[in-house]
Amino acid sequence: MVKFRRLAIPAAAAVIAASAFMGGCSSKEETAVESSSEADGDESQTETEGDESQEDADSQDDEMAQVEADQEKISAISPSKPEDLGKVNSLTYKGLSFEAEKQVEVTDADVESYLSGSILPNTPIDANDDEVRSGDTVNISYVGTIDGEEFEGGSADNFDLTIGSGRFIDGFEDGLIGAKYGETVVLDLKFPEDYGNEELNGKDVQFTVNINNISRTLTIDEFDDEAAKLIAGTDTVTAESYRQQIREFLQRNAELNFKSGLYNSAIAAAVEASSLEPSEENIDWQLDVALTNYDSNLQYQGLNLAYYLYMLGTDYDTFRADLRDQAAEAAKDVMLRYAVCEAEGLEYNEDTLNSYLEEFGYTEEELDAMASEDEKQTAVVWYLAGQAIVDNGTVTYVDSLEAEAAGDMAETETEEAADDENAAESEASAESEAEEAESEIESVVSEETEAE
């Protein structure tokens, strides 16, 4: 059985590259070979520009010190559920009517989309038995010489280059097409006249390139039984059986998304119908949970929250303050869960934990790896409260809540437009009547018409 990674919703919308360079090359080394658009910014500065650069460097040092200080604050966060969640002024969770999205059925198009968009691009296969072609990623070692002499930045070892990316000067990448694994290719090229480096502008250059490895991302049309075996790492699968496993995986995720959406809609309806005043401690707890989750997700991508905030032009204290209103709403949500469970006589224990694990397809070990004890308890209480609200309410299932909201908005706008049109017609009619009255009767009648 092929295992796919569980689908997840990213916590951060943007991904910032932590490093501009790859392989064993420094930035200075790469500029000697990469295209002129990347080399233009590496010209030596004038004395005045040098002074400005020093000021910029000092400013950046201060900013990096702030980033380090912020990350220390973030690393020190330890979310803990407070004793006082807040005051429940009124609790209404029975007899509610609310909407939830229908469960999505996985189609053939969904399977092909996941295969071509998520699997194939992220699982390149070994292509060392074939020639290099456009789109391949080749690992190369190269040495560049001008008039037989090596020059600074013209050499690198074990550098990964995607053919067709346009990263290197014209002729470099195209010159590797057709080469084979283990071959040495000699490229006689010329730097552009406006390359951006006076020592290299317009110079003839020779690169000796060794092909260390060739890897290839397959297209959907190339996905066959052999490709399925290579990607899955087993001889027991075929292209058809691999697609079936994708379908089952997507269908399971569709079921989980449906249940999550249902319970979220139920809890949201109950929060709206109730009167809740979250405590400051509860709000701070929600902030701590959100910020540690943000940081964990970014660290999974090789970053951290402090640096991410720096790139966004803000800092930790400002970001935390900006999130407080959202955290207050999340705190009401948590209050509602615990209040419903208390009213229903439900609690977090081994039996309800096992019920949650079975419902959402986790093992206890998987949940332990993802969540603290407080987070596990809050998740189970969410599940129990959501079930209770659904069992005691009326659910209308719609194709999409977003589409439904958009439809309602469009209907409102249409009604408003019709009202505006009717008002305009009435105003025009009134003006016409006033003009007629004014032309027939002077003075008093005219004034009365205008007053109307």
C-alpha positions as CSV (number, residue, x, y, z in Angstrom):
1,M,0.0,0.0,0.0
2,V,1.4,3.3,-1.0
3,K,1.3,5.9,1.8
4,F,0.4,9.5,0.9
5,R,1.0,12.4,3.2
6,R,-2.2,13.6,4.9
7,L,-3.6,16.7,3.3
8,A,-3.1,19.9,5.4
9,I,-4.1,23.6,5.1
10,P,-1.0,25.8,5.3
11,A,-0.8,28.3,8.2
12,A,1.0,30.8,6.1
13,A,-0.1,32.0,2.8
14,A,3.3,33.0,1.6
15,V,6.6,31.1,1.4
16,I,9.8,33.1,1.6
17,A,13.0,31.6,0.2
18,A,15.5,31.4,3.0
19,S,18.5,31.1,0.6
20,A,19.1,32.5,-2.8
21,F,21.6,30.0,-3.9
22,M,22.1,26.3,-4.2
23,G,24.8,23.7,-4.1
24,G,28.4,24.5,-3.1
25,C,28.6,27.9,-4.7
26,S,28.7,31.2,-2.9
27,S,26.7,34.1,-4.3
28,K,29.8,35.7,-5.7
29,E,30.8,32.5,-7.5
30,E,27.4,32.0,-9.1
31,T,27.3,35.5,-10.6
32,A,30.1,34.7,-13.0
33,V,28.1,32.0,-14.8
34,E,24.5,33.0,-14.3
35,S,22.6,35.1,-16.7
36,S,23.2,38.9,-16.9
37,S,19.9,39.8,-15.3
38,E,21.2,38.1,-12.1
39,A,24.7,39.5,-12.4
40,D,23.8,43.1,-13.0
41,G,23.4,43.9,-9.3
42,D,26.9,42.7,-8.5
43,E,28.9,45.7,-9.9
44,S,31.4,47.3,-7.6
45,Q,30.0,50.4,-5.8
46,T,31.4,54.0,-5.9
47,E,32.8,55.4,-2.7
48,T,29.5,57.2,-2.0
49,E,27.6,54.1,-2.6
50,G,30.0,52.3,-0.3
51,D,29.2,54.6,2.5
52,E,25.5,54.1,1.9
53,S,26.1,50.3,1.8
54,Q,27.8,50.5,5.2
55,E,24.8,52.4,6.6
56,D,22.5,49.8,5.1
57,A,24.6,47.0,6.6
58,D,24.4,48.6,10.0
59,S,20.7,49.0,9.7
60,Q,20.4,45.4,8.6
61,D,22.4,44.3,11.7
62,D,19.9,46.1,13.9
63,E,17.0,44.4,12.1
64,M,18.6,41.0,12.5
65,A,19.1,41.6,16.2
66,Q,15.4,42.4,16.4
67,V,14.6,39.2,14.6
68,E,16.7,37.2,17.0
69,A,15.1,38.9,20.0
70,D,11.6,38.2,18.5
71,Q,12.5,34.5,17.9
72,E,13.6,34.2,21.6
73,K,10.2,35.4,22.6
74,I,8.4,33.0,20.3
75,S,10.6,30.1,21.4
76,A,9.7,30.9,25.0
77,I,5.9,30.5,24.4
78,S,4.4,27.5,26.1
79,P,0.6,27.3,25.5
80,S,-1.3,26.2,28.5
81,K,-5.1,26.0,29.0
82,P,-6.2,28.5,31.7
83,E,-8.5,27.6,34.6
84,D,-10.8,30.5,33.7
85,L,-12.0,30.4,30.1
86,G,-14.5,33.2,30.6
87,K,-18.1,33.9,31.5
88,V,-21.0,32.2,29.7
89,N,-23.9,34.6,29.9
90,S,-26.2,32.4,27.9
91,L,-25.8,29.1,26.1
92,T,-27.9,28.1,23.1
93,Y,-27.0,25.0,21.2
94,K,-30.2,23.0,20.8
95,G,-32.8,23.4,18.1
96,L,-30.4,25.4,15.8
97,S,-30.7,25.5,12.1
98,F,-27.6,26.0,10.1
99,E,-25.9,25.2,6.8
100,A,-22.9,22.9,6.1
101,E,-21.2,21.9,2.9
102,K,-22.1,18.6,1.3
103,Q,-19.5,15.8,1.2
104,V,-17.5,16.0,-2.0
105,E,-17.2,13.0,-4.2
106,V,-13.8,12.4,-5.7
107,T,-13.8,12.4,-9.5
108,D,-11.4,11.0,-12.1
109,A,-10.3,14.6,-12.8
110,D,-9.5,15.0,-9.1
111,V,-7.2,11.9,-9.2
112,E,-5.4,13.1,-12.3
113,S,-5.0,16.6,-10.9
114,Y,-3.5,15.2,-7.7
115,L,-1.2,12.9,-9.6
116,S,0.0,15.6,-12.0
117,G,0.1,18.4,-9.5
118,S,1.3,16.9,-6.3
119,I,2.8,13.5,-6.9
120,L,4.8,13.7,-10.2
121,P,6.4,17.1,-9.6
122,N,7.7,16.0,-6.2
123,T,8.9,12.6,-7.1
124,P,11.6,12.8,-9.9
125,I,12.9,9.6,-11.2
126,D,16.4,8.5,-12.0
127,A,17.1,9.2,-15.7
128,N,20.7,8.2,-15.8
129,D,20.0,5.6,-18.5
130,D,18.8,8.3,-20.9
131,E,20.1,11.5,-22.4
132,V,19.6,14.9,-20.8
133,R,16.5,16.7,-22.1
134,S,14.8,20.0,-21.4
135,G,13.1,20.0,-18.0
136,D,15.6,17.5,-16.5
137,T,17.5,18.4,-13.3
138,V,21.2,17.6,-13.8
139,N,23.8,17.5,-11.0
140,I,27.0,18.9,-12.6
141,S,30.5,19.9,-11.7
142,Y,32.0,22.5,-14.0
143,V,35.2,24.6,-14.5
144,G,35.2,27.8,-16.5
145,T,38.3,29.3,-18.2
146,I,39.1,32.4,-20.1
147,D,42.2,32.2,-22.3
148,G,43.0,29.0,-20.6
149,E,42.9,30.4,-17.1
150,E,40.2,29.7,-14.5
151,F,38.4,32.8,-13.2
152,E,36.7,33.7,-10.0
153,G,33.1,32.4,-9.8
154,G,33.5,30.2,-12.9
155,S,33.6,26.8,-11.2
156,A,31.4,24.7,-8.9
157,D,31.0,21.1,-7.7
158,N,27.7,19.1,-7.4
159,F,25.5,21.9,-8.6
160,D,21.8,21.1,-9.4
161,L,20.6,22.8,-12.5
162,T,17.2,22.4,-14.2
163,I,17.6,22.5,-18.0
164,G,15.5,25.3,-19.4
165,S,15.4,27.4,-16.2
166,G,17.5,30.1,-17.9
167,R,19.7,30.5,-14.8
168,F,23.0,30.4,-16.8
169,I,24.3,32.3,-19.8
170,D,23.0,31.5,-23.2
171,G,24.2,28.2,-24.6
172,F,25.1,26.7,-21.2
173,E,21.9,24.8,-20.5
174,D,21.1,24.0,-24.2
175,G,24.6,22.7,-24.6
176,L,23.9,19.9,-22.0
177,I,20.9,18.6,-23.9
178,G,21.7,15.2,-25.3
179,A,24.5,14.5,-22.9
180,K,24.6,11.3,-20.9
181,Y,25.3,10.3,-17.3
182,G,29.1,10.3,-16.6
183,E,30.0,12.3,-19.8
184,T,32.1,15.4,-19.9
185,V,30.8,18.2,-22.1
186,V,33.0,21.1,-23.3
187,L,31.1,24.3,-24.0
188,D,32.6,27.2,-25.9
189,L,30.5,30.2,-25.1
190,K,30.6,34.0,-24.9
191,F,29.5,36.3,-22.1
192,P,27.0,39.0,-23.2
193,E,28.5,42.4,-23.9
194,D,26.3,43.9,-21.2
195,Y,26.8,41.0,-18.7
196,G,27.4,43.4,-15.8
197,N,31.0,42.6,-15.0
198,E,33.7,44.5,-16.8
199,E,36.2,41.7,-16.6
200,L,33.7,39.3,-18.3
201,N,31.7,41.5,-20.6
202,G,31.9,40.0,-24.1
203,K,34.6,37.6,-23.3
204,D,35.0,34.1,-24.9
205,V,34.7,31.4,-22.2
206,Q,35.0,27.7,-22.1
207,F,33.2,25.5,-19.6
208,T,34.1,21.9,-18.9
209,V,31.1,20.2,-17.5
210,N,30.8,16.8,-15.9
211,I,27.3,15.2,-15.7
212,N,27.1,13.6,-12.3
213,N,23.4,12.7,-12.2
214,I,20.2,13.1,-14.3
215,S,16.7,13.2,-12.7
216,R,13.4,13.7,-14.4
217,T,9.9,14.8,-13.5
218,L,7.4,12.8,-15.5
219,T,4.3,14.2,-17.2
220,I,0.9,12.7,-16.8
221,D,1.2,11.1,-20.3
222,E,4.4,9.4,-19.2
223,F,2.9,7.8,-16.1
224,D,2.7,4.1,-16.8
225,D,3.2,0.8,-14.9
226,E,6.9,1.2,-14.8
227,A,6.7,4.8,-13.6
228,A,4.2,3.8,-10.9
229,K,6.7,1.1,-9.7
230,L,9.6,3.7,-9.6
231,I,7.6,6.3,-7.8
232,A,6.0,3.9,-5.3
233,G,9.3,2.0,-4.7
234,T,7.7,-1.4,-5.1
235,D,7.0,-3.8,-8.0
236,T,3.5,-4.7,-6.7
237,V,1.8,-1.6,-8.1
238,T,0.5,-0.7,-11.5
239,A,-0.6,2.7,-12.9
240,E,-4.2,1.7,-12.4
241,S,-3.7,0.5,-8.8
242,Y,-1.7,3.6,-7.9
243,R,-4.5,5.8,-9.2
244,Q,-7.0,3.8,-7.1
245,Q,-4.9,4.4,-4.0
246,I,-4.9,8.1,-4.7
247,R,-8.7,8.0,-5.1
248,E,-9.0,6.2,-1.7
249,F,-6.7,8.7,-0.1
250,L,-8.6,11.7,-1.6
251,Q,-11.9,10.2,-0.7
252,R,-10.8,9.7,2.9
253,N,-9.7,13.3,3.1
254,A,-13.0,14.5,1.6
255,E,-14.8,12.6,4.4
256,L,-12.6,14.2,7.0
257,N,-13.1,17.7,5.5
258,F,-16.8,17.1,5.4
259,K,-16.9,16.1,9.1
260,S,-14.7,19.0,10.1
261,G,-16.8,21.5,8.1
262,L,-20.0,20.1,9.7
263,Y,-18.8,20.4,13.3
264,N,-17.2,23.8,12.6
265,S,-20.5,25.1,11.2
266,A,-22.4,23.7,14.1
267,I,-20.1,25.3,16.7
268,A,-20.2,28.6,14.8
269,A,-24.0,28.6,14.9
270,A,-24.0,28.0,18.6
271,V,-21.4,30.7,19.3
272,E,-23.6,33.2,17.4
273,A,-26.7,32.1,19.3
274,S,-25.0,32.3,22.7
275,S,-23.5,35.1,24.7
276,L,-19.9,34.5,25.7
277,E,-17.2,36.7,27.3
278,P,-13.8,35.1,27.0
279,S,-11.2,35.8,29.7
280,E,-8.0,37.6,28.9
281,E,-6.2,34.4,29.8
282,N,-8.2,32.4,27.3
283,I,-7.4,35.0,24.6
284,D,-3.7,34.8,25.4
285,W,-3.9,31.0,25.3
286,Q,-5.4,31.2,21.8
287,L,-2.6,33.6,20.7
288,D,0.1,31.3,22.1
289,V,-1.4,28.3,20.3
290,A,-1.7,30.2,17.0
291,L,1.8,31.7,17.1
292,T,3.5,28.4,18.0
293,N,1.6,26.7,15.2
294,Y,2.7,29.4,12.7
295,D,6.3,29.0,13.9
296,S,6.2,25.2,13.6
297,N,4.8,25.3,10.1
298,L,7.5,27.8,9.0
299,Q,10.3,25.8,10.6
300,Y,9.1,22.8,8.6
301,Q,9.9,25.0,5.5
302,G,13.3,26.0,6.9
303,L,12.2,29.4,8.3
304,N,10.9,30.8,11.5
305,L,8.1,33.2,12.4
306,A,10.4,36.0,13.5
307,Y,12.2,36.1,10.1
308,Y,8.9,35.7,8.3
309,L,7.5,38.7,10.1
310,Y,10.6,40.7,9.4
311,M,10.1,40.0,5.7
312,L,6.5,41.2,6.0
313,G,7.8,44.5,7.5
314,T,6.5,43.9,11.0
315,D,7.6,42.4,14.4
316,Y,6.4,39.9,16.9
317,D,4.7,42.4,19.4
318,T,2.8,44.2,16.6
319,F,1.7,40.9,15.0
320,R,0.5,39.5,18.3
321,A,-1.5,42.7,18.9
322,D,-3.0,42.6,15.4
323,L,-4.2,39.0,16.0
324,R,-5.9,39.7,19.3
325,D,-9.4,40.3,17.9
326,Q,-9.2,37.0,16.0
327,A,-7.9,35.3,19.1
328,A,-10.9,36.6,21.0
329,E,-13.3,34.9,18.5
330,A,-11.3,31.7,18.8
331,A,-11.6,31.9,22.6
332,K,-15.4,32.1,22.3
333,D,-15.3,29.0,20.2
334,V,-13.3,27.1,22.8
335,M,-15.6,28.3,25.6
336,L,-18.6,27.1,23.6
337,R,-17.1,23.6,23.2
338,Y,-16.5,23.1,26.9
339,A,-19.8,24.6,27.9
340,V,-21.8,22.3,25.6
341,C,-19.8,19.3,26.9
342,E,-20.5,20.3,30.5
343,A,-24.2,20.7,29.7
344,E,-24.3,17.3,28.0
345,G,-22.3,15.5,30.6
346,L,-19.5,14.8,28.2
347,E,-15.8,14.8,29.0
348,Y,-12.4,14.1,27.7
349,N,-11.3,10.6,28.7
350,E,-9.9,7.4,27.1
351,D,-13.2,6.4,25.6
352,T,-13.9,9.7,24.0
353,L,-10.3,10.0,22.8
354,N,-10.6,6.6,21.1
355,S,-13.9,7.7,19.5
356,Y,-12.2,10.8,18.1
357,L,-9.2,8.8,16.8
358,E,-11.5,6.3,15.1
359,E,-13.7,9.1,13.6
360,F,-10.7,11.0,12.1
361,G,-8.4,8.1,11.3
362,Y,-5.5,8.9,13.5
363,T,-3.5,6.6,15.7
364,E,-2.8,7.8,19.3
365,E,1.0,7.9,18.4
366,E,0.2,10.2,15.4
367,L,-1.9,12.5,17.5
368,D,0.8,12.6,20.3
369,A,3.4,13.7,17.7
370,M,1.2,16.5,16.5
371,A,-0.5,17.9,19.7
372,S,0.1,18.6,23.3
373,E,-2.2,17.2,26.0
374,D,-4.2,20.5,26.1
375,E,-4.5,20.5,22.3
376,K,-5.7,16.8,22.3
377,Q,-8.3,17.6,24.9
378,T,-9.5,20.7,23.0
379,A,-9.8,18.7,19.8
380,V,-11.8,15.9,21.4
381,V,-14.1,18.4,23.2
382,W,-14.6,20.1,19.8
383,Y,-15.7,16.8,18.3
384,L,-18.0,16.0,21.2
385,A,-19.6,19.5,21.2
386,G,-20.0,19.5,17.4
387,Q,-21.8,16.1,17.5
388,A,-24.1,17.2,20.2
389,I,-25.1,20.4,18.3
390,V,-25.7,18.4,15.1
391,D,-27.7,15.8,16.9
392,N,-29.9,18.4,18.4
393,G,-30.3,20.7,15.4
394,T,-31.3,20.9,11.8
395,V,-28.6,20.9,9.1
396,T,-29.2,22.1,5.5
397,Y,-26.4,20.8,3.2
398,V,-25.3,23.0,0.4
399,D,-22.8,22.6,-2.5
400,S,-20.5,25.3,-1.1
401,L,-20.9,27.8,1.7
402,E,-18.8,30.2,-0.2
403,A,-21.0,29.8,-3.3
404,E,-24.1,30.2,-1.2
405,A,-22.7,33.4,0.4
406,A,-21.8,34.7,-3.0
407,G,-25.3,33.9,-4.3
408,D,-26.9,35.7,-1.3
409,M,-24.7,38.7,-2.0
410,A,-25.5,38.7,-5.7
411,E,-29.2,38.5,-4.8
412,T,-28.9,41.3,-2.4
413,E,-27.1,43.5,-4.9
414,T,-29.8,42.7,-7.5
415,E,-32.5,43.7,-5.1
416,E,-30.7,46.8,-4.2
417,A,-30.2,47.6,-7.9
418,A,-33.9,47.0,-8.5
419,D,-34.8,49.3,-5.6
420,D,-32.4,52.0,-6.9
421,E,-34.0,51.7,-10.4
422,N,-37.5,51.9,-8.9
423,A,-36.5,54.9,-6.8
424,A,-35.0,56.6,-9.9
425,E,-38.2,55.9,-11.9
426,S,-40.3,57.3,-9.0
427,E,-38.1,60.3,-8.8
428,A,-38.3,61.0,-12.5
429,S,-42.1,60.5,-12.4
430,A,-42.3,63.0,-9.5
431,E,-40.2,65.5,-11.3
432,S,-42.3,65.1,-14.5
433,E,-45.5,65.6,-12.5
434,A,-44.0,68.6,-10.7
435,E,-43.1,70.2,-14.0
436,E,-46.6,69.6,-15.4
437,A,-48.2,71.1,-12.2
438,E,-45.8,74.0,-12.3
439,S,-46.7,74.8,-15.9
440,E,-50.5,74.7,-15.2
441,I,-50.7,76.3,-11.9
442,E,-48.4,79.0,-10.5
443,S,-47.3,79.7,-7.0
444,V,-49.1,77.6,-4.3
445,V,-49.6,74.4,-6.3
446,S,-45.9,74.5,-7.4
447,E,-44.7,74.8,-3.8
448,E,-46.8,71.9,-2.6
449,T,-45.5,69.7,-5.4
450,E,-41.9,70.5,-4.5
451,A,-42.6,69.7,-0.8
452,E,-43.9,66.3,-1.8
